[in-house]
Amino acid sequence: SRRQRQMCIRESTDSDLARIKELGNTHFYSWEARFGRNPACSMIRSGHFAGGTLEMHLETRHGLISEVHITGDFFASVDAETIERVLTGLRLDEGVIAAALRKAGLQDAVRDISPEDIARTAAGTPPEN
């Protein structure tokens, strides 16, 4: 004879939801969980902005950008290779990328596409509305 199983359904408490959020932040949503443990990865990321379309072909290893190629229909005061050199070796993190572009003096390098736009595109973060 088969053993009958009973199912118990209960509402989630605030404590349950807080614990779920904590586990998500420490195990799934952190940079280390998303990128840091990955041995190698290839990805294509694109963004559409007032200044045009930006497409990034990224190679990463352990969460660091090992190679990047930028294409698109945007206007820039520097060639794409200049931006690519700044990004190579950086952690694939929106804040790190935006700060590096600004530090390199590239905040106005691409017309109507900000360093934050470039960083969000590379990191795969949805655009701000």
C-alpha positions as CSV (number, residue, x, y, z in Angstrom):
1,S,0.0,0.0,0.0
2,R,1.2,3.5,-0.7
3,R,1.9,5.9,1.9
4,Q,-0.3,9.0,1.6
5,R,1.4,12.4,1.7
6,Q,-0.2,15.5,3.1
7,M,0.5,18.9,1.8
8,C,0.6,21.9,4.1
9,I,0.2,25.4,2.7
10,R,0.9,28.5,4.7
11,E,1.3,32.1,4.1
12,S,4.9,33.5,4.0
13,T,5.7,35.7,7.0
14,D,7.7,38.9,6.9
15,S,10.5,36.9,8.5
16,D,10.3,34.3,5.7
17,L,10.5,37.0,3.0
18,A,13.4,38.7,4.7
19,R,15.3,35.4,4.9
20,I,14.6,34.7,1.2
21,K,15.9,38.2,0.3
22,E,19.0,37.7,2.4
23,L,19.7,34.3,0.7
24,G,19.2,35.9,-2.7
25,N,21.6,38.7,-2.0
26,T,24.3,36.5,-0.6
27,H,24.0,33.5,-3.0
28,F,22.4,34.7,-6.3
29,Y,22.4,38.5,-6.8
30,S,25.9,39.4,-5.8
31,W,28.6,40.2,-8.3
32,E,30.6,37.2,-7.1
33,A,27.7,34.8,-7.6
34,R,26.9,36.2,-11.1
35,F,30.3,36.7,-12.5
36,G,33.2,36.0,-10.1
37,R,33.0,32.2,-10.1
38,N,32.6,31.9,-13.9
39,P,35.7,30.5,-15.5
40,A,35.1,32.1,-19.0
41,C,32.2,33.6,-20.8
42,S,31.4,35.2,-24.1
43,M,28.5,37.6,-24.4
44,I,27.0,40.2,-26.7
45,R,25.3,43.2,-25.0
46,S,23.6,46.1,-26.7
47,G,21.8,49.3,-25.8
48,H,19.8,51.8,-27.7
49,F,20.3,55.4,-26.7
50,A,19.6,58.9,-28.0
51,G,23.1,58.9,-29.4
52,G,22.7,55.6,-31.3
53,T,23.0,51.9,-30.8
54,L,26.0,50.5,-28.8
55,E,26.9,46.8,-29.2
56,M,29.6,45.2,-27.1
57,H,31.2,41.8,-27.7
58,L,32.7,40.8,-24.4
59,E,35.0,38.0,-23.3
60,T,35.3,37.6,-19.6
61,R,37.3,35.3,-17.3
62,H,36.5,35.1,-13.6
63,G,34.4,38.2,-13.9
64,L,37.1,40.3,-15.5
65,I,36.8,41.7,-19.0
66,S,39.6,40.0,-21.0
67,E,38.6,41.3,-24.4
68,V,35.9,43.7,-25.7
69,H,34.9,45.0,-29.1
70,I,32.6,47.9,-29.5
71,T,30.5,48.6,-32.6
72,G,27.4,50.7,-33.3
73,D,26.0,53.7,-35.1
74,F,27.1,56.3,-32.6
75,F,29.3,59.4,-32.9
76,A,32.4,59.5,-30.8
77,S,35.4,61.9,-30.4
78,V,37.7,58.9,-29.8
79,D,37.9,55.6,-31.7
80,A,36.3,52.5,-30.2
81,E,39.7,51.0,-29.4
82,T,40.4,53.8,-26.9
83,I,37.3,52.8,-24.9
84,E,38.1,49.1,-25.3
85,R,41.5,49.6,-23.8
86,V,40.0,51.3,-20.7
87,L,37.5,48.4,-20.3
88,T,40.0,45.6,-20.7
89,G,41.0,44.1,-17.4
90,L,38.2,45.7,-15.4
91,R,35.7,43.9,-13.3
92,L,32.4,43.4,-15.1
93,D,30.6,45.8,-12.7
94,E,28.6,48.8,-13.6
95,G,30.2,51.1,-11.0
96,V,33.7,50.1,-11.8
97,I,33.3,50.6,-15.5
98,A,31.6,54.0,-15.2
99,A,34.3,55.2,-12.8
100,A,37.1,54.0,-15.1
101,L,35.6,55.8,-18.1
102,R,35.3,59.0,-16.2
103,K,38.8,58.7,-14.7
104,A,40.1,58.3,-18.3
105,G,38.4,61.5,-19.3
106,L,35.9,59.8,-21.5
107,Q,32.7,61.2,-20.0
108,D,31.9,63.1,-23.2
109,A,33.6,60.7,-25.7
110,V,30.4,59.3,-27.1
111,R,27.7,61.8,-28.1
112,D,24.5,61.3,-26.1
113,I,25.8,58.1,-24.5
114,S,27.1,58.5,-21.0
115,P,29.8,56.4,-19.2
116,E,26.9,55.1,-17.1
117,D,25.0,54.0,-20.3
118,I,28.1,52.2,-21.5
119,A,28.6,50.6,-18.1
120,R,25.0,49.4,-17.8
121,T,25.2,47.9,-21.3
122,A,28.4,46.0,-20.5
123,A,27.1,44.8,-17.1
124,G,23.7,43.8,-18.6
125,T,21.8,46.2,-16.3
126,P,18.4,47.3,-17.6
127,P,18.4,51.0,-18.7
128,E,17.0,53.6,-16.3
129,N,13.6,55.0,-17.3
